[in-house]
């Protein structure tokens, strides 16, 4: 695990490497005839992103300086960082990217939806608010009252407000408790996001069960494991849940329910 000192040094090395790869012409600067420094000079990058030369130099040297998210965003733009490079920059700095797109902005790529449709077992995509943005036919059949009609697609509102969810999900109280703890962990970096606040505040008002669990401040990772259901047509069903982060869509998660053992109900929901 990187220490804070290690992260600062890695940040400085990364920024310097990006500076040295960026040519004056790409940055919109006049190319001089005598340049000994590869890429841009520190002074040029500092000027372009609105930092003092001293402050920028300290960043490259890995000194213990605090750089605001806004300044990091200007630096990322100046260095022409791609999505992954920008995320890496903010990760090393321990800051949240202020220009990170909301999860509900734009459509889910058609290629991603095609991949979900090709999966043989139930699979669905959730955005930052845990609203379903895509799913396949097996998921539509499984999740009665959530993905099988035109109702609200938010998973949390389904679990806590839809009577069908309590009938479908085995050991609903335990599963609901864990889902709230998983959601708190997943949204910890975005609790001021208006869309997230609307989901949380609305459920606190509409569901005493959610409000009580939210106030317990439980936090667990979305680690998957056994998921059991009592389906109105197909009877008892058991799956193993696997969740994937999507590299090109950081606010989307793909959940797949893989066929599990069929040796009867368990205590997991």
Backbone as CSV, one residue per row, in Angstrom:
resi,resn,N_x,N_y,N_z,CA_x,CA_y,CA_z,C_x,C_y,C_z
1,UNK,0.839,-1.194,0.000,0.000,0.000,0.000,0.881,1.254,0.000
2,UNK,0.506,2.213,-0.862,1.280,3.445,-0.926,1.050,4.301,0.307
3,UNK,2.137,4.833,0.876,2.005,5.829,1.936,1.685,7.182,1.306
4,UNK,1.350,8.168,2.130,1.086,9.505,1.599,2.316,10.056,0.893
5,UNK,3.481,9.792,1.453,4.722,10.248,0.834,4.934,9.567,-0.516
6,UNK,4.654,8.255,-0.576,4.775,7.525,-1.832,3.817,8.094,-2.882
7,UNK,2.583,8.385,-2.465,1.587,8.921,-3.401,2.017,10.277,-3.935
8,UNK,2.591,11.119,-3.064,3.044,12.440,-3.523,4.172,12.293,-4.538
9,UNK,5.099,11.368,-4.269,6.192,11.161,-5.221,5.666,10.602,-6.544
10,UNK,4.745,9.664,-6.463,4.171,9.097,-7.678,3.410,10.167,-8.462
11,UNK,2.684,11.030,-7.734,1.974,12.128,-8.385,2.950,13.048,-9.112
12,UNK,4.045,13.407,-8.435,5.042,14.276,-9.050,5.671,13.644,-10.278
13,UNK,6.018,12.357,-10.181,6.613,11.659,-11.327,5.632,11.578,-12.489
14,UNK,4.368,11.319,-12.178,3.350,11.203,-13.222,3.155,12.539,-13.932
15,UNK,3.024,13.623,-13.163,2.824,14.940,-13.760,4.023,15.323,-14.622
16,UNK,5.220,15.065,-14.113,6.417,15.404,-14.890,6.460,14.620,-16.201
17,UNK,6.123,13.344,-16.142,6.143,12.523,-17.351,5.138,13.033,-18.380
18,UNK,3.978,13.454,-17.912,2.983,13.986,-18.842,3.434,15.322,-19.426
19,UNK,4.070,16.151,-18.608,4.580,17.440,-19.093,5.614,17.223,-20.186
20,UNK,6.502,16.262,-19.987,7.583,16.039,-20.939,7.086,15.430,-22.250
21,UNK,5.899,14.820,-22.226,5.345,14.251,-23.451,4.560,15.277,-24.268
22,UNK,4.183,16.379,-23.651,3.322,17.365,-24.306,4.171,18.380,-25.066
23,UNK,3.947,18.489,-26.334,4.746,19.404,-27.155,4.163,20.811,-27.094
24,UNK,5.000,21.833,-27.294,4.503,23.214,-27.315,3.406,23.428,-28.351
25,UNK,3.558,22.798,-29.506,2.565,22.992,-30.557,1.192,22.491,-30.125
26,UNK,1.148,21.330,-29.484,-0.121,20.783,-29.012,-0.734,21.676,-27.938
27,UNK,0.118,22.277,-27.115,-0.361,23.154,-26.046,-0.710,24.553,-26.547
28,UNK,-0.491,24.806,-27.837,-0.826,26.109,-28.395,0.223,27.169,-28.172
29,UNK,1.462,26.758,-27.924,2.550,27.705,-27.684,3.424,27.828,-28.933
30,UNK,4.056,28.978,-29.039,4.980,29.200,-30.133,6.240,28.372,-29.905
31,UNK,6.667,27.652,-30.923,7.827,26.774,-30.802,9.096,27.582,-31.031
32,UNK,9.958,27.595,-30.041,11.228,28.297,-30.176,12.284,27.422,-30.840
33,UNK,13.382,28.023,-31.193,14.448,27.259,-31.867,15.402,26.611,-30.886
34,UNK,15.447,27.107,-29.652,16.391,26.552,-28.670,15.610,26.046,-27.456
35,UNK,15.348,24.727,-27.401,14.634,24.119,-26.281,15.418,22.900,-25.832
36,UNK,15.939,22.955,-24.618,16.693,21.827,-24.076,15.790,20.878,-23.288
37,UNK,14.632,21.391,-22.852,13.726,20.591,-22.042,12.780,19.804,-22.940
38,UNK,12.665,18.485,-22.750,11.678,17.729,-23.533,10.261,18.151,-23.163
39,UNK,9.426,18.306,-24.157,8.057,18.711,-23.865,7.988,20.154,-23.418
40,UNK,7.079,20.438,-22.503,6.900,21.786,-21.979,7.804,22.040,-20.785
41,UNK,8.111,23.305,-20.565,8.842,23.690,-19.365,7.865,23.803,-18.199
42,UNK,8.370,23.690,-16.973,7.523,23.845,-15.789,6.816,25.190,-15.797
43,UNK,7.553,26.228,-16.176,6.984,27.575,-16.188,5.794,27.657,-17.143
44,UNK,5.902,26.952,-18.263,4.815,26.995,-19.254,3.567,26.291,-18.741
45,UNK,3.754,25.118,-18.133,2.600,24.405,-17.583,1.962,25.207,-16.458
46,UNK,2.774,25.774,-15.578,2.250,26.575,-14.468,1.417,27.741,-14.990
47,UNK,1.918,28.407,-16.017,1.196,29.543,-16.575,-0.120,29.100,-17.216
48,UNK,-0.081,28.002,-17.956,-1.274,27.533,-18.649,-2.385,27.100,-17.695
49,UNK,-2.016,26.534,-16.543,-3.054,26.049,-15.621,-3.281,26.984,-14.438
50,UNK,-2.653,28.161,-14.453,-2.936,29.173,-13.438,-2.346,28.899,-12.074
51,UNK,-1.227,28.176,-12.026,-0.521,27.936,-10.770,0.773,28.743,-10.761
52,UNK,1.258,29.039,-9.557,2.571,29.667,-9.478,3.627,28.628,-9.845
53,UNK,4.747,29.106,-10.385,5.815,28.186,-10.772,6.321,27.419,-9.559
54,UNK,6.434,28.111,-8.431,6.915,27.462,-7.208,5.970,26.339,-6.784
55,UNK,4.676,26.636,-6.797,3.680,25.643,-6.377,3.714,24.429,-7.305
56,UNK,3.780,24.694,-8.611,3.812,23.587,-9.563,5.087,22.764,-9.383
57,UNK,6.206,23.425,-9.157,7.477,22.718,-8.960,7.400,21.817,-7.738
58,UNK,6.781,22.297,-6.693,6.625,21.480,-5.483,5.795,20.222,-5.759
59,UNK,4.784,20.347,-6.625,3.978,19.171,-6.977,4.863,18.121,-7.634
60,UNK,5.668,18.552,-8.607,6.550,17.604,-9.296,7.603,17.021,-8.356
61,UNK,7.993,17.791,-7.359,9.000,17.307,-6.419,8.413,16.412,-5.336
62,UNK,7.100,16.239,-5.331,6.458,15.371,-4.352,6.393,15.964,-2.963
63,UNK,6.415,17.296,-2.878,6.344,17.930,-1.552,4.922,17.854,-1.003
64,UNK,4.819,18.068,0.295,3.533,17.984,0.998,2.759,19.281,0.809
65,UNK,2.140,19.416,-0.370,1.328,20.595,-0.663,-0.088,20.132,-0.971
66,UNK,-1.059,20.953,-0.641,-2.454,20.626,-0.905,-2.902,21.368,-2.161
67,UNK,-3.335,20.601,-3.136,-3.806,21.181,-4.387,-5.319,20.975,-4.459
68,UNK,-6.054,22.040,-4.734,-7.512,21.956,-4.773,-7.970,21.136,-5.975
69,UNK,-9.172,20.544,-5.892,-9.706,19.814,-7.048,-9.811,20.685,-8.296
70,UNK,-10.140,21.967,-8.106,-10.253,22.870,-9.257,-8.907,23.050,-9.937
71,UNK,-7.835,23.221,-9.137,-6.496,23.371,-9.702,-6.059,22.086,-10.401
72,UNK,-6.389,20.931,-9.811,-6.058,19.661,-10.451,-6.792,19.508,-11.777
73,UNK,-8.042,19.966,-11.824,-8.804,19.882,-13.069,-8.152,20.740,-14.148
74,UNK,-7.685,21.938,-13.777,-6.997,22.787,-14.756,-5.699,22.138,-15.221
75,UNK,-4.991,21.497,-14.289,-3.750,20.810,-14.642,-4.033,19.649,-15.589
76,UNK,-5.085,18.885,-15.315,-5.443,17.757,-16.172,-5.786,18.235,-17.578
77,UNK,-6.489,19.356,-17.669,-6.844,19.908,-18.977,-5.608,20.391,-19.714
78,UNK,-4.723,21.068,-19.000,-3.494,21.576,-19.613,-2.636,20.445,-20.155
79,UNK,-2.549,19.341,-19.409,-1.712,18.214,-19.808,-2.408,17.287,-20.803
80,UNK,-3.638,17.621,-21.178,-4.401,16.830,-22.155,-4.552,15.382,-21.703
81,UNK,-4.908,15.200,-20.441,-5.010,13.845,-19.910,-6.272,13.156,-20.426
82,UNK,-6.133,11.887,-20.773,-7.274,11.070,-21.145,-8.049,10.684,-19.884
83,UNK,-9.202,10.026,-20.059,-10.069,9.706,-18.923,-9.329,8.918,-17.838
84,UNK,-8.635,7.851,-18.243,-7.944,7.013,-17.262,-6.813,7.786,-16.593
85,UNK,-6.089,8.598,-17.368,-4.997,9.387,-16.802,-5.524,10.418,-15.812
86,UNK,-6.637,11.033,-16.154,-7.252,12.027,-15.268,-7.700,11.371,-13.958
87,UNK,-8.331,10.207,-14.071,-8.767,9.493,-12.867,-7.566,9.114,-12.002
88,UNK,-6.477,8.722,-12.639,-5.255,8.365,-11.915,-4.691,9.570,-11.187
89,UNK,-4.691,10.727,-11.848,-4.209,11.967,-11.231,-4.988,12.289,-9.961
90,UNK,-6.304,12.266,-10.063,-7.137,12.601,-8.901,-7.032,11.528,-7.828
91,UNK,-6.856,10.267,-8.231,-6.692,9.208,-7.246,-5.430,9.372,-6.435
92,UNK,-4.328,9.707,-7.097,-3.070,9.918,-6.384,-3.161,11.110,-5.442
93,UNK,-3.880,12.143,-5.882,-4.015,13.349,-5.057,-5.045,13.188,-3.954
94,UNK,-5.837,12.107,-4.008,-6.865,11.897,-2.995,-7.985,12.909,-3.071
95,UNK,-8.299,13.359,-4.290,-9.339,14.358,-4.489,-10.412,13.813,-5.420
96,UNK,-11.595,14.411,-5.325,-12.680,14.053,-6.233,-12.669,15.004,-7.417
97,UNK,-12.781,14.449,-8.599,-12.793,15.243,-9.828,-14.086,16.051,-9.899
98,UNK,-14.011,17.388,-9.885,-15.240,18.198,-9.930,-15.963,18.118,-11.261
99,UNK,-15.271,17.658,-12.295,-15.875,17.557,-13.623,-16.351,16.158,-13.941
100,UNK,-16.381,15.286,-12.921,-16.853,13.927,-13.153,-18.318,13.968,-13.519
101,UNK,-18.675,13.283,-14.602,-20.041,13.331,-15.089,-20.972,12.568,-14.163
102,UNK,-22.201,13.083,-14.025,-23.212,12.358,-13.264,-23.511,11.044,-13.957
103,UNK,-23.935,10.063,-13.154,-24.161,8.728,-13.693,-25.329,8.664,-14.656
104,UNK,-26.265,9.614,-14.555,-27.436,9.545,-15.414,-27.283,10.407,-16.650
105,UNK,-26.082,10.937,-16.888,-25.863,11.778,-18.051,-25.570,10.899,-19.259
106,UNK,-26.378,11.059,-20.310,-26.136,10.304,-21.527,-26.688,8.891,-21.443
107,UNK,-26.581,8.205,-22.557,-27.108,6.850,-22.655,-26.010,5.823,-22.403
108,UNK,-26.419,4.645,-21.968,-25.483,3.537,-21.842,-25.096,3.099,-23.257
109,UNK,-23.804,2.923,-23.525,-23.386,2.532,-24.875,-24.111,1.286,-25.365
110,UNK,-24.480,1.308,-26.635,-25.200,0.178,-27.221,-24.383,-1.110,-27.135
111,UNK,-23.054,-0.988,-27.258,-22.209,-2.182,-27.182,-22.288,-2.825,-25.802
112,UNK,-22.382,-1.985,-24.751,-22.498,-2.509,-23.394,-23.848,-3.189,-23.190
113,UNK,-24.908,-2.585,-23.706,-26.229,-3.196,-23.596,-26.273,-4.530,-24.343
114,UNK,-25.574,-4.596,-25.467,-25.524,-5.846,-26.223,-24.813,-6.936,-25.433
115,UNK,-23.758,-6.566,-24.720,-23.048,-7.537,-23.881,-23.951,-8.075,-22.779
116,UNK,-24.719,-7.182,-22.161,-25.630,-7.610,-21.099,-26.686,-8.559,-21.660
117,UNK,-27.224,-8.216,-22.817,-28.257,-9.059,-23.430,-27.732,-10.453,-23.771
118,UNK,-26.434,-10.542,-24.065,-25.848,-11.832,-24.456,-25.587,-12.751,-23.279
119,UNK,-25.645,-12.238,-22.051,-25.396,-13.060,-20.867,-26.593,-13.980,-20.633
120,UNK,-26.330,-15.230,-20.336,-27.396,-16.228,-20.255,-28.174,-16.178,-18.945
121,UNK,-27.583,-15.631,-17.905,-28.236,-15.554,-16.596,-28.615,-14.099,-16.296
122,UNK,-29.410,-13.840,-15.246,-29.834,-12.473,-14.974,-28.653,-11.514,-14.825
123,UNK,-28.743,-10.376,-15.526,-27.682,-9.376,-15.478,-28.310,-8.003,-15.650
124,UNK,-27.775,-7.025,-14.927,-28.310,-5.670,-15.036,-27.221,-4.654,-14.715
125,UNK,-27.435,-3.436,-15.174,-26.499,-2.331,-14.969,-27.153,-1.303,-14.063
126,UNK,-26.425,-0.891,-13.023,-26.903,0.156,-12.123,-26.043,1.403,-12.288
127,UNK,-26.677,2.576,-12.180,-25.910,3.824,-12.181,-25.598,4.221,-10.751
128,UNK,-25.096,5.440,-10.564,-24.656,5.880,-9.251,-25.773,5.867,-8.216
129,UNK,-27.014,6.122,-8.645,-28.146,6.127,-7.722,-28.765,4.742,-7.544
130,UNK,-28.151,3.743,-8.158,-28.639,2.367,-8.177,-29.991,2.269,-8.884
131,UNK,-30.088,3.023,-9.959,-31.218,2.903,-10.867,-30.775,2.053,-12.052
132,UNK,-31.596,1.091,-12.437,-31.240,0.195,-13.535,-31.217,0.961,-14.848
133,UNK,-30.110,0.817,-15.579,-29.950,1.481,-16.869,-29.937,0.490,-18.028
134,UNK,-29.921,-0.780,-17.713,-29.962,-1.821,-18.732,-30.071,-3.170,-18.049
135,UNK,-30.707,-4.132,-18.719,-30.875,-5.473,-18.153,-31.221,-6.433,-19.285
136,UNK,-31.106,-7.719,-18.996,-31.424,-8.715,-20.012,-32.749,-9.404,-19.693
137,UNK,-33.163,-10.303,-20.585,-34.453,-10.974,-20.421,-34.523,-11.823,-19.146
138,UNK,-33.464,-12.589,-18.776,-33.537,-13.346,-17.524,-33.725,-12.450,-16.289
139,UNK,-33.092,-11.276,-16.283,-33.275,-10.355,-15.152,-34.701,-9.815,-15.131
140,UNK,-35.235,-9.536,-16.304,-36.607,-9.042,-16.396,-37.595,-10.076,-15.856
141,UNK,-37.335,-11.348,-16.142,-38.222,-12.404,-15.641,-38.066,-12.580,-14.136
142,UNK,-36.837,-12.487,-13.646,-36.591,-12.730,-12.225,-37.187,-11.650,-11.347
143,UNK,-36.911,-10.392,-11.673,-37.248,-9.293,-10.755,-38.657,-8.782,-10.996
144,UNK,-39.595,-9.523,-10.456,-41.016,-9.185,-10.563,-41.274,-7.857,-9.838
145,UNK,-41.892,-6.923,-10.550,-42.206,-5.638,-9.945,-41.096,-4.607,-10.039
146,UNK,-39.985,-4.982,-10.661,-38.875,-4.023,-10.834,-38.501,-3.863,-12.306
147,UNK,-38.116,-4.944,-12.953,-37.633,-4.859,-14.335,-38.625,-5.435,-15.342
148,UNK,-39.788,-5.848,-14.884,-40.713,-6.526,-15.786,-41.855,-5.634,-16.261
149,UNK,-41.826,-4.361,-15.935,-42.889,-3.448,-16.355,-42.296,-2.048,-16.519
150,UNK,-43.128,-1.048,-16.440,-42.659,0.328,-16.677,-42.550,1.138,-15.394
151,UNK,-42.499,0.465,-14.237,-42.445,1.178,-12.969,-41.040,1.723,-12.699
152,UNK,-40.894,2.331,-11.540,-39.621,2.901,-11.104,-38.517,1.855,-11.192
153,UNK,-37.372,2.242,-11.745,-36.273,1.300,-11.932,-35.231,1.375,-10.824
154,UNK,-35.419,2.194,-9.799,-34.426,2.300,-8.742,-34.484,1.057,-7.846
155,UNK,-33.334,0.414,-7.636,-33.286,-0.833,-6.877,-33.674,-0.623,-5.421
156,UNK,-33.212,0.458,-4.808,-33.523,0.703,-3.399,-35.004,0.962,-3.185
157,UNK,-35.600,1.774,-4.055,-37.037,2.033,-3.902,-37.840,0.752,-4.140
158,UNK,-37.348,-0.101,-5.034,-38.014,-1.385,-5.239,-37.947,-2.235,-3.979
159,UNK,-36.767,-2.372,-3.397,-36.597,-3.233,-2.224,-37.432,-2.754,-1.048
160,UNK,-37.489,-1.428,-0.848,-38.137,-0.910,0.366,-39.584,-0.465,0.175
161,UNK,-40.013,-0.240,-1.054,-41.363,0.289,-1.260,-42.290,-0.655,-2.012
162,UNK,-41.733,-1.632,-2.716,-42.574,-2.533,-3.522,-42.892,-3.799,-2.748
163,UNK,-44.173,-4.105,-2.515,-44.528,-5.358,-1.826,-43.978,-6.589,-2.536
164,UNK,-43.851,-6.537,-3.859,-43.348,-7.690,-4.606,-41.936,-8.060,-4.191
165,UNK,-41.149,-7.067,-3.768,-39.765,-7.348,-3.385,-39.700,-8.185,-2.123
166,UNK,-40.545,-7.891,-1.157,-40.546,-8.662,0.101,-40.966,-10.104,-0.139
167,UNK,-41.835,-10.311,-1.126,-42.256,-11.673,-1.445,-41.190,-12.411,-2.239
168,UNK,-40.445,-11.691,-3.060,-39.465,-12.320,-3.944,-38.159,-12.651,-3.239
169,UNK,-37.639,-11.734,-2.421,-36.294,-11.860,-1.844,-36.349,-12.677,-0.558
170,UNK,-35.656,-13.788,-0.547,-35.598,-14.616,0.654,-34.835,-13.882,1.753
171,UNK,-35.297,-14.050,2.996,-34.678,-13.374,4.144,-34.548,-11.882,3.873
172,UNK,-35.690,-11.267,3.518,-35.703,-9.850,3.139,-35.064,-8.945,4.191
173,UNK,-35.332,-9.087,5.490,-34.738,-8.154,6.458,-33.213,-8.118,6.420
174,UNK,-32.581,-9.280,6.339,-31.120,-9.322,6.313,-30.584,-8.774,4.999
175,UNK,-31.263,-9.130,3.897,-30.801,-8.644,2.600,-30.956,-7.132,2.512
176,UNK,-32.057,-6.586,3.038,-32.277,-5.141,3.013,-31.217,-4.417,3.836
177,UNK,-30.876,-4.992,4.987,-29.837,-4.378,5.829,-28.520,-4.307,5.083
178,UNK,-28.174,-5.396,4.408,-26.884,-5.398,3.705,-26.893,-4.457,2.506
179,UNK,-28.010,-4.406,1.795,-28.086,-3.522,0.628,-27.869,-2.065,1.030
180,UNK,-28.453,-1.640,2.137,-28.271,-0.257,2.589,-26.806,0.000,2.930
181,UNK,-26.162,-0.952,3.596,-24.746,-0.787,3.939,-23.875,-0.768,2.685
182,UNK,-24.222,-1.577,1.692,-23.487,-1.574,0.428,-23.665,-0.240,-0.296
183,UNK,-24.885,0.268,-0.285,-25.165,1.536,-0.957,-24.417,2.682,-0.298
184,UNK,-24.372,2.701,1.029,-23.637,3.762,1.719,-22.160,3.712,1.340
185,UNK,-21.589,2.525,1.262,-20.187,2.404,0.878,-19.967,2.879,-0.549
186,UNK,-20.880,2.514,-1.446,-20.717,2.843,-2.860,-20.847,4.336,-3.128
187,UNK,-21.692,5.026,-2.365,-21.956,6.440,-2.665,-21.223,7.386,-1.729
188,UNK,-20.284,6.890,-0.941,-19.624,7.726,0.074,-18.945,8.950,-0.514
189,UNK,-18.415,8.840,-1.734,-17.704,9.966,-2.336,-18.639,10.958,-3.008
190,UNK,-19.941,10.644,-3.058,-20.866,11.491,-3.815,-22.113,11.848,-3.010
191,UNK,-22.017,11.900,-1.696,-23.208,12.090,-0.864,-23.886,13.435,-1.085
192,UNK,-23.181,14.409,-1.658,-23.795,15.703,-1.942,-24.384,15.782,-3.344
193,UNK,-24.286,14.700,-4.102,-24.867,14.671,-5.438,-26.391,14.809,-5.313
194,UNK,-26.998,15.768,-6.035,-28.449,16.004,-5.895,-29.301,14.772,-6.176
195,UNK,-28.926,13.992,-7.196,-29.714,12.799,-7.518,-29.641,11.770,-6.398
196,UNK,-28.456,11.605,-5.804,-28.312,10.681,-4.680,-29.094,11.163,-3.471
197,UNK,-29.001,12.457,-3.190,-29.715,13.003,-2.035,-31.221,12.806,-2.204
198,UNK,-31.703,12.936,-3.432,-33.138,12.753,-3.667,-33.563,11.325,-3.352
199,UNK,-32.740,10.352,-3.739,-33.053,8.951,-3.439,-33.036,8.707,-1.938
200,UNK,-31.958,9.156,-1.285,-31.803,8.908,0.154,-32.887,9.617,0.954
201,UNK,-33.069,10.912,0.709,-34.044,11.685,1.487,-35.467,11.202,1.221
202,UNK,-35.762,10.837,-0.030,-37.094,10.339,-0.335,-37.383,9.034,0.377
203,UNK,-36.417,8.122,0.400,-36.626,6.848,1.083,-36.717,7.014,2.591
204,UNK,-35.976,7.949,3.132,-36.059,8.188,4.580,-37.467,8.624,4.972
205,UNK,-38.125,9.361,4.098,-39.486,9.815,4.370,-40.524,8.720,4.117
206,UNK,-40.299,7.918,3.085,-41.307,6.951,2.664,-41.177,5.592,3.332
207,UNK,-39.977,5.254,3.816,-39.760,3.914,4.364,-39.098,3.981,5.736
208,UNK,-39.848,3.739,6.799,-39.229,3.684,8.130,-38.129,2.624,8.213
209,UNK,-38.297,1.529,7.470,-37.271,0.471,7.491,-35.960,1.002,6.924
210,UNK,-36.027,1.705,5.790,-34.809,2.281,5.216,-34.215,3.320,6.158
211,UNK,-35.045,4.198,6.702,-34.544,5.251,7.586,-33.802,4.663,8.780
212,UNK,-34.362,3.599,9.362,-33.702,2.979,10.506,-32.375,2.359,10.146
213,UNK,-32.321,1.695,9.008,-31.066,1.078,8.579,-30.040,2.126,8.169
214,UNK,-30.471,3.176,7.498,-29.541,4.240,7.094,-28.912,4.898,8.318
215,UNK,-29.694,5.072,9.352,-29.192,5.729,10.563,-28.254,4.832,11.370
216,UNK,-28.158,3.559,11.016,-27.199,2.678,11.681,-25.782,2.862,11.144
217,UNK,-25.645,3.537,10.009,-24.332,3.854,9.412,-23.508,2.603,9.116
218,UNK,-24.175,1.521,8.726,-23.446,0.325,8.325,-22.758,0.530,6.982
219,UNK,-21.572,-0.023,6.845,-20.805,0.094,5.601,-20.183,-1.264,5.288
220,UNK,-20.519,-1.832,4.128,-19.889,-3.062,3.654,-19.696,-2.952,2.151
221,UNK,-18.738,-3.689,1.628,-18.509,-3.697,0.191,-19.532,-4.554,-0.518
222,UNK,-19.761,-4.231,-1.798,-20.681,-5.034,-2.611,-19.905,-6.240,-3.123
223,UNK,-19.787,-7.242,-2.251,-18.890,-8.361,-2.499,-19.566,-9.547,-3.176
224,UNK,-20.845,-9.494,-3.341,-21.528,-10.613,-3.980,-21.809,-11.736,-3.003
225,UNK,-21.933,-12.951,-3.529,-22.266,-14.090,-2.691,-23.627,-14.651,-3.055
226,UNK,-24.166,-15.493,-2.186,-25.428,-16.174,-2.469,-26.595,-15.208,-2.469
227,UNK,-27.496,-15.378,-3.428,-28.737,-14.614,-3.504,-29.863,-15.618,-3.781
228,UNK,-30.875,-15.639,-2.908,-31.963,-16.593,-3.049,-33.285,-15.862,-3.215
229,UNK,-34.167,-16.454,-4.021,-35.439,-15.824,-4.363,-36.559,-16.855,-4.324
230,UNK,-37.754,-16.382,-4.002,-38.952,-17.206,-4.071,-39.823,-16.636,-5.182
231,UNK,-39.616,-17.128,-6.389,-40.256,-16.567,-7.570,-41.695,-17.073,-7.694
232,UNK,-42.652,-16.214,-8.044,-44.061,-16.640,-8.102,-44.336,-17.708,-9.159
233,UNK,-43.491,-17.835,-10.169,-43.686,-18.845,-11.218,-42.617,-19.932,-11.150
234,UNK,-41.365,-19.535,-11.002,-40.244,-20.475,-11.082,-39.863,-21.093,-9.741
235,UNK,-40.507,-20.661,-8.661,-40.226,-21.234,-7.357,-38.909,-20.755,-6.762
236,UNK,-38.301,-21.613,-5.949,-37.050,-21.233,-5.288,-35.903,-21.178,-6.289
237,UNK,-35.155,-20.064,-6.235,-34.012,-19.870,-7.117,-32.817,-19.429,-6.291
238,UNK,-31.653,-19.975,-6.637,-30.433,-19.591,-5.943,-29.373,-19.200,-6.977
239,UNK,-28.727,-18.046,-6.722,-27.665,-17.567,-7.600,-26.468,-17.136,-6.761
240,UNK,-25.342,-16.998,-7.433,-24.173,-16.336,-6.866,-24.022,-14.998,-7.580
241,UNK,-23.992,-13.921,-6.812,-23.911,-12.588,-7.408,-22.465,-12.151,-7.588
242,UNK,-22.181,-11.609,-8.760,-20.863,-11.041,-9.064,-21.092,-9.637,-9.613
243,UNK,-20.357,-8.647,-9.098,-20.505,-7.267,-9.544,-19.191,-6.766,-10.128
244,UNK,-19.282,-6.078,-11.258,-18.107,-5.581,-11.967,-18.161,-4.062,-12.087
245,UNK,-17.015,-3.402,-11.851,-16.860,-1.994,-12.206,-16.491,-1.937,-13.683
246,UNK,-17.041,-0.952,-14.392,-16.806,-0.831,-15.822,-15.752,0.238,-16.081
247,UNK,-14.675,-0.151,-16.746,-13.512,0.722,-16.899,-13.847,2.029,-17.593
248,UNK,-14.681,1.989,-18.619,-14.963,3.205,-19.378,-16.192,3.948,-18.883
249,UNK,-16.890,3.381,-17.907,-18.100,4.006,-17.354,-18.019,3.913,-15.829
250,UNK,-17.233,4.793,-15.181,-16.952,4.635,-13.753,-18.163,4.716,-12.838
251,UNK,-19.253,5.319,-13.298,-20.438,5.418,-12.458,-21.435,4.294,-12.694
252,UNK,-21.085,3.346,-13.545,-21.966,2.220,-13.811,-21.353,0.939,-13.268
253,UNK,-22.222,0.052,-12.773,-21.783,-1.254,-12.294,-22.635,-2.329,-12.951
254,UNK,-21.969,-3.400,-13.346,-22.655,-4.544,-13.938,-22.761,-5.645,-12.901
255,UNK,-23.982,-6.099,-12.650,-24.219,-7.204,-11.719,-24.728,-8.408,-12.496
256,UNK,-24.108,-9.545,-12.257,-24.498,-10.794,-12.913,-24.835,-11.818,-11.834
257,UNK,-25.945,-12.492,-11.994,-26.347,-13.573,-11.088,-26.066,-14.899,-11.785
258,UNK,-25.062,-15.596,-11.281,-24.629,-16.860,-11.872,-25.384,-18.003,-11.208
259,UNK,-25.783,-18.976,-11.990,-26.519,-20.117,-11.439,-25.730,-20.755,-10.298
260,UNK,-26.390,-20.943,-9.150,-25.759,-21.540,-8.000,-26.325,-22.914,-7.702
261,UNK,-25.860,-23.535,-6.603,-26.386,-24.853,-6.220,-27.879,-24.807,-5.978
262,UNK,-28.568,-25.877,-6.227,-30.025,-25.930,-6.063,-30.411,-26.920,-4.981
263,UNK,-29.712,-26.836,-3.845,-29.961,-27.796,-2.773,-30.883,-27.243,-1.711
264,UNK,-31.713,-26.250,-2.063,-32.694,-25.755,-1.126,-32.342,-24.407,-0.556
265,UNK,-33.323,-23.765,0.150,-33.129,-22.415,0.678,-31.995,-22.347,1.686
266,UNK,-31.386,-21.172,1.738,-30.377,-20.882,2.763,-30.785,-19.610,3.465
267,UNK,-29.957,-19.204,4.435,-30.285,-18.006,5.215,-29.879,-16.735,4.507
268,UNK,-29.227,-16.837,3.342,-28.814,-15.632,2.644,-29.874,-15.214,1.668
269,UNK,-30.040,-13.855,1.546,-31.079,-13.362,0.661,-30.526,-12.797,-0.604
